[in-house]
Amino acid sequence: MKLIPAQHVEPFVRGNKSDHNDAIAIGEAARRPNIIPVPIKTIEQSDIQSIHRMRERYVSDKTGLTNQTRGLLSEYGIIGAAGHKAFSTLIREVSAPEYEGLSPLLKDQLNSVADEYCYQNLRIQEYNRVLSEIAHQHPLCQILLSIPGIGPINATAIYSAIGNGAQIDSGRQFSVWMGLTPRQASSGDKFSSGGITKRGNRYLHKQLVHGARAVLFRSKGKKDQLNRWAHAVAERRGIPKASVALAARLARLA
């Protein structure tokens, strides 16, 4: 049994979309030696990936709730700073009984928003605790935790995506699969390099960039080779590009 990436089967489809033509295309793609099948995940990897997806849903809902509430309050002339800590302070102030800038009707709704926000925080903390326990108990995740910028969330995300990495030939191949390397095009003796491809696992891509950004913000003053290189790239090319470059390097280390 093999799993074939759907995007590699599509070029072999001839004629209109039908089950018959799809079956022929799948059979044709399966015989091609250069099409690498997708490794089948273990139950443990699927469980960890499910936890990550549930956690990401709460994170997305929390961000959406924050943005919506700040936008609604701005219509009343109440401008709050960005960030979850600032939002917690803002929602406590405007929903207090002694606050005079809002009507009792809206304050009641803001109290419900505060309860929902608190529940989302608790759920995210619970998922973080579960992922942290898995990361500190699993031997492969323990190795990943030794890399700067990779904590329990990134370590378990990498393990759930590639397992022990046996299907990857080199560190550079993993960073290419993650979409952290420049897009390249060549014709004859002409060669061009563009922005990053952003292919592969978008969730893991995002998490690695976040981890790299955290390392970058703490790189100033540190004397080890990785931090000196990251700080030099940031000064030369800026924080966003340096974050992606450092994420690609962390992927190769992983």
C-alpha positions in Angstrom: 0.0 0.0 0.0 1.3 3.4 -1.0 0.1 7.0 -0.6 0.8 9.1 -3.6 0.7 13.0 -3.3 -2.4 14.2 -5.2 -0.6 17.1 -6.8 1.8 14.6 -8.5 -1.1 12.6 -9.9 -2.9 15.5 -11.5 -0.5 16.0 -14.4 -1.2 12.5 -15.6 -5.0 13.0 -15.9 -6.1 13.0 -19.5 -9.4 14.2 -20.7 -12.2 15.3 -18.4 -12.4 14.6 -14.7 -13.9 11.2 -14.1 -13.2 8.2 -11.8 -12.0 6.2 -14.9 -9.4 8.8 -15.9 -8.4 9.4 -12.3 -7.7 5.6 -11.8 -5.5 5.6 -15.0 -3.6 8.6 -13.7 -3.0 7.1 -10.3 -1.7 3.9 -11.9 0.5 5.9 -14.2 1.9 8.0 -11.4 2.5 4.9 -9.2 4.9 3.4 -11.8 7.0 6.5 -11.9 10.3 6.0 -10.0 10.8 9.7 -9.2 7.5 10.1 -7.4 8.1 9.5 -3.7 5.1 8.1 -1.8 3.9 9.8 1.4 5.1 8.0 4.5 2.1 6.6 6.5 1.9 8.1 10.0 1.8 5.9 13.1 -1.1 6.2 15.5 1.1 8.2 17.9 2.0 10.7 15.2 -1.7 11.1 14.2 -2.6 11.6 17.9 0.0 14.4 18.3 -1.1 16.0 15.0 -4.7 16.0 16.2 -3.8 17.7 19.4 -1.9 20.4 17.4 -4.9 21.0 15.2 -7.3 21.3 18.1 -4.9 23.7 19.8 -4.5 25.8 16.6 -8.3 26.1 16.4 -8.5 27.6 19.9 -5.5 29.9 19.1 -7.3 31.1 15.9 -10.6 31.6 17.8 -8.8 33.6 20.5 -7.2 35.9 18.0 -10.4 36.4 16.2 -12.3 37.2 19.4 -9.6 39.7 20.4 -9.6 41.5 17.0 -13.4 41.7 16.8 -13.7 43.0 20.4 -11.0 45.7 19.9 -12.7 46.7 16.6 -16.1 47.1 18.2 -14.7 49.1 21.1 -12.9 51.4 18.8 -16.3 52.5 17.5 -16.9 53.9 21.0 -13.6 55.7 21.0 -11.9 53.1 23.2 -8.6 52.2 21.6 -6.6 49.3 23.2 -3.1 48.2 22.5 -2.4 45.1 20.5 -1.4 41.9 22.4 -3.3 39.4 24.6 -2.0 40.9 27.9 -3.2 44.4 26.9 -6.5 42.9 25.8 -7.0 41.2 29.2 -6.5 44.5 31.0 -8.8 46.4 28.6 -11.7 43.9 28.9 -11.5 44.1 32.7 -11.6 47.9 32.7 -14.4 48.4 30.2 -16.7 45.7 31.7 -16.3 47.0 35.3 -19.6 48.4 36.8 -18.0 51.8 37.6 -16.9 52.3 34.0 -19.1 55.0 32.4 -18.1 54.9 28.8 -20.4 52.0 27.8 -24.0 51.0 28.3 -25.0 48.2 30.7 -26.2 46.2 27.7 -22.8 46.2 26.1 -21.1 45.5 29.4 -23.1 42.3 29.9 -21.9 41.1 26.4 -18.3 42.1 27.2 -18.5 40.0 30.4 -19.5 37.0 28.2 -16.6 37.8 25.9 -14.3 37.8 28.9 -15.6 34.4 30.0 -15.1 33.0 26.5 -11.6 34.5 26.4 -10.7 32.9 29.7 -12.0 29.5 28.6 -9.9 29.7 25.4 -6.8 30.5 27.4 -7.4 27.5 29.7 -7.9 25.1 26.8 -4.7 26.4 25.1 -2.8 26.0 28.4 -4.1 22.4 28.7 -2.9 21.5 25.2 0.5 23.1 25.9 0.8 21.0 29.0 -0.1 17.8 27.1 2.4 18.6 24.3 5.1 19.5 26.9 4.7 16.1 28.6 4.9 14.3 25.3 8.0 16.3 24.2 9.9 15.6 27.5 9.1 11.9 27.5 9.7 11.0 23.8 13.4 10.4 23.0 13.2 11.9 19.5 11.5 15.1 20.8 14.2 15.3 23.6 16.8 15.6 20.9 14.9 18.3 19.1 14.5 20.2 22.3 18.3 20.7 22.4 18.0 23.0 19.3 17.5 26.7 19.9 14.1 28.0 18.9 12.5 24.5 19.2 10.4 24.0 22.2 7.7 21.4 23.1 5.3 22.7 20.5 7.8 22.7 17.6 9.4 19.4 18.7 6.1 17.5 18.7 5.0 19.2 15.5 8.2 18.1 13.7 7.9 14.5 15.1 4.2 14.3 14.1 5.1 15.4 10.5 8.1 13.3 9.7 8.5 10.8 12.5 12.2 9.8 12.8 13.0 11.5 9.4 14.1 8.3 7.7 12.4 9.4 4.5 14.5 12.6 4.3 18.0 12.3 2.7 19.5 15.5 4.1 18.8 18.5 6.2 18.6 20.7 3.2 15.9 18.5 1.7 13.8 19.0 4.8 14.1 22.8 4.6 13.1 22.6 0.9 10.1 20.4 1.8 9.2 23.0 4.4 9.2 25.8 1.8 11.9 27.8 3.6 14.3 28.0 0.6 14.2 30.4 -2.4 12.2 29.5 -5.5 14.6 28.7 -8.3 14.2 28.8 -12.1 16.7 28.1 -14.8 16.8 27.9 -18.6 20.0 27.2 -20.5 22.7 29.2 -18.9 20.3 31.5 -17.1 19.5 31.0 -13.5 17.2 33.1 -11.2 16.3 32.9 -7.5 13.2 34.4 -6.0 11.3 34.4 -2.7 10.7 31.3 -0.6 8.3 28.7 -2.0 6.1 28.3 1.1 5.3 24.7 0.1 4.9 21.8 2.4 3.4 21.8 5.9 2.2 25.4 6.4 1.5 25.0 10.1 5.0 23.7 10.8 6.4 26.4 8.5 4.7 29.0 10.6 5.9 27.5 13.9 9.5 27.3 12.8 9.5 30.9 11.8 8.0 31.9 15.1 10.7 29.9 16.9 13.4 31.5 14.8 12.1 35.0 15.5 12.3 34.2 19.2 15.9 33.2 18.8 16.6 36.3 16.8 15.2 38.7 19.4 17.6 37.2 21.9 20.7 36.9 19.7 22.2 40.3 20.4 25.2 40.0 22.7 25.5 36.2 22.4 28.8 34.9 21.2 28.0 31.4 19.8 28.2 30.9 16.0 24.4 30.5 15.4 23.4 33.7 17.2 26.2 35.8 15.7 25.2 34.6 12.2 21.5 35.4 12.9 22.3 38.8 14.3 24.5 39.6 11.3 21.8 38.6 8.8 19.2 40.7 10.6 21.4 43.8 10.5 22.2 43.2 6.8 18.7 42.1 5.5 16.2 43.0 8.2 14.3 41.0 10.8 11.6 39.3 8.5 14.2 37.8 6.1 16.6 36.9 8.9 13.7 35.0 10.6 13.0 32.9 7.6 16.7 32.3 7.0 17.2 31.2 10.6 14.1 29.0 10.4 15.6 27.2 7.4 18.8 26.7 9.3 16.9 25.3 12.3 15.1 22.9 10.0 18.4 21.6 8.7 19.6 21.2 12.3 16.5 19.3 13.2 
